[in-house]
């Protein structure tokens, strides 16, 4: 209202005294204050015609030109203002802004310093000088100037926001968070500060805290492609891929040339399994920017996941030719070398990735897995704790009000909330350490998949075992928490410590196992339970291919008269089974058993078998926890997971009953099963 009033008053003055330059200047100032620089410029033009030697008119006209982006013209006017009135502080400050906009950093710095010599206590000029230094990468000087500006004006929100950006760039993330919070406290409408705050939290791995801030920024500034991109990245890191796609598409609607957003859209589409669209995104970026290292590396990763190893390696090598320190390409290239059995070379690349980006949790995690494969457990477990901070996370860290259980807590009478993470196989594997926890006198509540609860309660009636839907209430009485996959960091620090692994952890329902045994067994015939496939989400298609064999490879084994094969493979395998039968394969099924939902029945069926033969999937874990003799197969002597690396006797360290069947020269599933056949004859 006041600005409109000022405009009306100025227009009345102009109407009353059209030859008075001050009247036109006041009207221009009123229009500029309302964000109408083009109209303001017309008034300042008239004022300058009437009084060309007025420094204030020159200054105000330069401000309007600056707002319109006409920087060369603005420079002429503001320089004339400083010539006409050398002690005019606002003109020197504006000259700094204009020269900075023109990329003349040295001249801008001189102008700001001149302005500060005239008015040392002017917070905005200190802020402008700080921003100049920040854009030039002179972060220490920038931080010092922002702090001076805030001493002069503690509520200068923009200074808090940009100081936080500078502190973050210096690696002082916690200090940065404080100033982002101050920025939005002093200006709750400063959308960029919310976005920067959220981005900083996301980069620190605190994605759940970041998302509400980024959502608020997006709501306040819906036409900011940068904010949409930042929010999309956060959604991606929380596996909210569809929302990530929506954000990136909005960003591209606002700015079709926003290559970073198109690259991130490709990542989100790839995570949804929409590979063709993802490849199109990467290729569109690379068509415009062939040197875009991130898009090239991401294209390599997608090719890798599709099983195109040669194509992936080609893209990683191109990426590293562009940017030798590209952490993701180094890490992903290392993973491919590891998958080829070239572990030493892979570990060297992981280390290079960590040098290039000390925050590269994925490279550190992969290096940790490599250490575990070499039975270097101390360093391996330490690095594997970074699984929560990879992008996307290997596992999601759960918030607890109580601290994590550490070595300092042994024997202190703690009650530990042991929470599940990842899949059934990992829950079974790491829970083999719980008898040792119990033997040490530690009290705990175990959260486990609902389908497994009866088996745990049957085998360990003294344990407090709960399904996920009951865990929150059960955990309320605990004063420490521990992820189940963090148990080995405390209990398996060395090769020798695995001597304490239990022969069996669980027991099947005896009545159901007995009933299945009666249905399956016949004199002189051994029942061999088999499974051959692993089902993985689309981003892990490469791993699925590596872990999955074919039912057809079991045909020779199925034709032995002294063996009956029992199908324990969950999932839709009807077409494979039909083809297997037509080729002369023999396979028994328990058609009344739900191999996915009825894990009590699956455990009973495994227990009813004489042995298990399987690729790397959950069936191997069932056999392992029951102590059932099992033969775990993989090709090329290259383990899909660290826990399937054989010991000196060819067995899993984790499951004494599981024998590992692999060698470098076993390069087909038929060869693997021929070896199993020999072992079954032995």
Phi, psi and omega in degrees: 000317181295322180293321177295322177297315180299321179297315180299317180296319180295320179296323177296321179295318179297318180295323182284322184226074186295344179262006181268113184297328181297327179294316178294323179295318178296321178295318177300318180296320179295320179291319178298322181296337179266008179076034181239066188295327181296316178292321179300319182300322179298320178292318180294326177301315180294320179297319180294323177300321183282329181215080185293341183261016180276117179295325182290322178295316177301316181297314182293322177296320178298322178297317180295318178297321178298316179297332180272357179082013180266074194287322180299317178294321179298320180299317181301315182291316185287328175295322177295323177298317180291331176290319181289328181218087187299340181260021182273095184303311182303327180291319178295320178297316179294322177301319176301316180297317182295313181295323176298318178296331179275359180082012179266075189297318182297316178295320179298316180299317179299319181295315180296318181295324175296317179299319180290330175295326178284322181221083183299338183264020183269108187296320184295325179291320174301319178297315181296319178295320178299317181295322177299313179297319181298317180293336179270001180080011179269072194292320181297316178294322179299313180300317180298318180292319177300319180295322176296317179300320182285335172295322180283322179221087185300339183262018180283094189300317182299325178293319176299316182298312183285329172299317178300318178300318180293318179297319178299317179296334177274001180086013181256067189295319182296319176298321180299318181301322180301316184283330172299318179297321178294321181302313182282339175292318182278335177220088183297350180260009183277087186300322182298326179292319175299317180296315180295320179298311179299319180296319178298316178297318179299315181293339176273002180088005182261062190291323181296327176285328185289320190301314179299325179293317179292323177297321179294317178301317181295324178291324182283329184227068189294344182260020176263109177296326181297317179292319177300319179298314180298319178294320179299320178297318180296317176301317180302317183289345175257017179062022176264069194291322181296319178294324177298316178301315181300317180297314183293325178292323176296318179300320182285332173297322180286326182213090182300341180265014182279088189294326179297320179293321179295321176298316179292327174298319176302319179298315182292320178296321178298320180294333177275359181084008180270071192293319182298317179293322179297314179300320179299321178298310182298317183292327178293319176299313184290333176295325179274323184227082182301338181267014180285097188297320183297314181297321180293318178296318180294323175298319177301317180296319180294319176297321178299314182293335177276357179090005178272079186295317181298317178297320180295314180300320179300316181290323178295319180294322176295319178300313183288337173291327178283314183221096183298342181255026180287106189298318182294317179295319178300314181296312183292323175297318177301319180299318179295320177296321178298320180293339176269007179083009182263066190293320182297316178296321179298316182296325177296320179291322176300318180295320176298320178297320180290327175292319180292323181218094181302344179267009182284086183295327181294317179296318179296318179297315179297321176297320177300317178298322178296319177299319179297321179296336178263010181063029174262078197285323182303305180291325180299310181294324180299312182289330180290347174293347178279006182299337180282345190249007175284166180236114350290163185293141173296321177218154182261123180286128182268142177281136176227149177279346181252156182287165177287149176287132179231176179302331180292346184268354180304132174073011182264007179074027179287156171245120193255129171273108180260111187254146183284153170212154180063211193261185181303315183302314180293324178298316179294313184303305188284339177287351174295348179270351184293325176302326178289323176299317178296318181297334178279358177087013181274137179266138182210159170245126183255123171267128182217158178310135185307325184290343182259348186306313181301321181294319179293318181293325179293315184283332185224074185298341179277351181274149173266099185247128184226150172282166184304323183290347178250358190289324183302314179293318181292327181285347184299333181271008183263150178245005173215158175227159179203128173292141185298328180282357175266354178302316183295335177300330180267330191244348181229066183279351186210166177300320183295330183294341179285351174299341182271002179298136179289148176296322177214151180249321186241167174229137178285162174299114187297324182291315180292321179298318180296319180296317178294321181299318180296324180288329191261325191276150177216154182304132176073010182239129175265137179267121181244113176282137182229151166211157191216357184233152172239135178253122183235155173297159188305324179294348180247031182299325180297316179295320178302316180297319182294324185273349187256132173259205178228144176297326182303329182294343181274000189302314182298319180295323183292340184270359174290135183289337184265011182227138170241123178273131178250126181285115176244013184275116177281167180099176182277102182238017186302316182295319178296317182294322179295315179296323180297315180295319180295333179272005178095007178283148180242128184214127178266141177232148170262090189294341180270006182254124175277104187287349177258313187271330185259078183287336172299316178293322180296315179299321179295320179295318177299317181295331180285345181278160173276331178198167179237140173234124188205158166277187182283094174209187189294337180299324177298323179291320177302313179298318183298315183286339177271352183072024181275131178306131184216153177239112182260122186251141163208165191263157170066010183066020186247102189291140176287334179219156183299329186282355175258011173287124185284152172277189184298335180267004178082021181243162176289136175298329187277323183236100183303337182276352185261120178261136182267127180248102179193154170200167178298326183274356173273094187246006173223157179291332177297319177293321178299316182287332174295322176294319176300317179303316178298318181293324178291333177283336188293000000 
